[in-house]
């Protein structure tokens, strides 16, 4: 299914370009993955393939060092059957290949990160905190060993957290605040004794995400017919978001705010009314 | 069509499957009815619709202007358009002039499940009234502590006549028609209760969905709920048959350190022990003693400690499938989830919705043999396939948000009511031949 769709949606020049790229891809996979246009790589057949491709296509940002993550809505736009996406994500989560985090940018936003990327991210956060002379950093080790391995859900209650951390050593209250400052745990607003798991240093990304969404939607809604060709839309740059246009397009198509229509000149992106 | 009947006659097709085939082909051709129209007398948005369970003939509607009306959907009062369009006017209306009327909006109107002699209305004026249909008088009044969001009566009940009421108060109240008093209250929710539904398989089991996002199952003979649905407990599709499952559960229970019921029991036991005698783990004990509640809890009330949520927002609609095995829930996080009732797990079927109405409870409907579920999504009603989550049909017709929909399995018709005060009928398509009068020397523009 994935081989059919991109080739049918893009003109013959696109398939030829893609075939050429695939020959060169043997040498450098990441580079070609990043340079493929969205039109060619819009749909995939399998969730894991989609995840890997999107992770490779994650934009490289200089100021903030963050490991690639994928949004759930991006997966919905890439694989046709959403139920299959949900179920495959669930089985991948249970086999500890990846972790799912709930984000606070709007309803039902989830970020998916591969487990090794997440551990890498925690390492960087710990290193940054060491530079600022924060003590009690062994709690991150306990967190990595005991908590992440056993609790696979996006949230955890205060009691569970303490009991699991105490398997590593004696837990003090200020160590929990160290964890919160490091960004791996966030207190829930509704329920003070529950925490969400979080990605450290992702704050600027999330701000860029919500601002980029608004900017893209306003860009399209200002046009007369509220639509634009995907090829020309992709070339634009967003002012307010460090994430690239392809990231936002996948996210908004998957969450239903935008829809794509096949036309003789290529795919057209339009704001959906309901 | 005739071939099908012939096959049934000769016995090549079983009568049940023949009937199901006809019904599903009729459902597949549902569209805005071109031969049936319900004239709605309401001056406010229609909040609740129900076709009676005994005959499938009378439709009861409740609206925001405190009016309730009953229509006969099988016999029209008037025929218009040359005998082609049937207009169904209400048989009676309870409106603002009525002496026993509600003061504010009616949020739910349901028939007494045994016969159509009684119906029950619940309203935002904190009252639930039981009406006698023939004399159109309110015979009973129950005062609730808050706005009534939803009421429900069990269609299977043989030993009780309880009305379950969900209000903005955290407790679910059961009102008894036989005695005119409250039977008991069910506590466990942490915010108002938006929807209540009785189970299709047991007359004592009640399902409630609250504004805190939790879905709880109650057995009314016991205290406390016996199950809370957690959206993180999921199973991939239908449960496997029994023999495979017993081999699987041995592997999965060791892995799942976060089973809902197991966890609540484990934490409850550990909490109780930390109260009673000395500490086991010093560090965790100190922190848990600060956060936990001091008094002992009745074992039946342990479920109130369980804070699992089924949705990230409020639960706005609940519907149990006809076979009683699956529960369909709609939440204000714009997600629709399908739950397996027996195992309490989310089956991870993804129903594609962008937005759902969030401030009012919405009424969902299931077609017979649970093939389709009808969900009001903003201004349209979408029909989703139960197991794949695909949108099969979209019914566009209302001018504003749709609040309720009711599917009548007898005629395969769908009735929907919305904020535009209309009740629309969606029926299987019937084509009409051209009118005789226009084929002579005239066309449709002639006088």
Interface residues (C-beta under 8 A of the other chain):
Chain A: X76 X81 X82 X83 X85 X86 X87 X90 X91 X94 X102 X107 X108 X150 X151 X152 X153 X154 X157 X158 X159 X162 X163 X166 X170 X171 X172 X173 X191 X193 X194 X255 X256 X257 X272 X274
Chain B: X232 X234 X236 X237 X255 X257 X258 X267 X281 X282 X283 X284 X287 X288 X291 X307 X312 X313 X333 X334 X335 X348 X349 X350 X352 X353 X354 X355 X377 X378 X379 X380 X388 X389
